[in-house]
Structure formats: C-alpha cells, structure tokens
Amino acid sequence: MKRAGALSIIALLALVAGVAQAENPYNGNWKATWVGTAKEQIATKHHREADVVILDNGGSFQSSGAAGKGVKGNPCVGQKAPISVKKATAEELVFVIEFSSVLQGCQDSKVTLQRVDDKTLKGMRDKDKEITLVKE
C-alpha cells in the first residue's frame, strides 16, 4: 500500500514538472515600442524601441541607444538586460526586465501584456508607459 502511494506521488510530481516546463507560447524575437516620459529624462512623447527575445522562462531586452551612454545621461538605456518571465498564458505575458543585474543603480521594470493576435501584444511597462510588442 505504501509503495502504491509513493508511486502515485512520483507520477503526480512528474506530471507537474512536465506542465511547468511547457514551452512558452511567446518564444521568439519581438520589437517593443513605447513612449518615453520626462521621468526617463527624455522628451514626453518620444518613441522608443527595443529588441526583445523570449525563450521559455527568460530572454533579453535591449533598447535602442548606445550601451552605457543612454539617453540624456541615463546609463541604463541601451544596456542588454536579462528578462525573467513570470507568467505566460494564452492570454497574457508578464516579465521583469532585470536592469539592476546589469548596472548598479538601474531599476528593474515590470511588463504586463495582453495578447491582441498571434503577432501583437499590448500592455503596460511599469505603471506609466503603454508598450506594444510585435513578433518579428
């Protein structure tokens, strides 16, 4: 009886592990666009772009601008930063851009997106910037 219970637990754990490792439906290369804010030391309504790579639970984010030089003195702009995928369902993608792991003093940024269609996601970066991702 104990053996059957142990086998059931092992089977359940294997099933959970298989589900947890399911491929992220948003894997691939994306182009992100958003409007900058004065908080970022750039002119309001200044359109920004980034290359985003999503691969299962991680990936990368690199905005346009020279790495280390940034926009108007912001050294965080242009740095290639890792992302950590927090949620990837058929309807929603949530990830954190981990700028703090690249350069001391840079703040991480949370991106929450909803699926529009197979090639478009729209949502918010932090709480103040609308962002769109288009699959390349």
Long-range contacts (C-beta under 8 A, 24 or more apart in sequence): 21-56, 23-56, 24-54, 24-55, 24-56, 24-57, 24-85, 24-88, 25-88, 25-89, 25-90, 26-54, 26-88, 26-93, 26-121, 27-54, 27-55, 27-56, 28-53, 28-54, 28-135, 28-136, 29-53, 29-135, 29-136, 30-54, 30-121, 30-133, 30-134, 30-135, 30-136, 31-133, 31-134, 31-136, 32-61, 32-63, 32-131, 32-132, 32-133, 33-131, 33-132, 33-134, 34-125, 34-129, 34-130, 34-131, 34-132, 35-129, 35-130, 36-71, 36-129, 37-128, 37-129, 39-128, 40-71, 40-74, 40-77, 41-71, 41-72, 41-73, 41-74, 42-71, 42-72, 42-74, 52-83, 52-133, 54-83, 54-85, 54-93, 54-95, 56-85, 57-84, 57-85, 58-82, 58-83, 58-84, 58-85, 59-83, 59-85, 59-95, 61-97, 75-103, 75-105, 75-106, 76-102, 76-103, 76-105, 76-106, 76-107, 79-103, 79-106, 81-106, 90-115, 91-115, 93-121
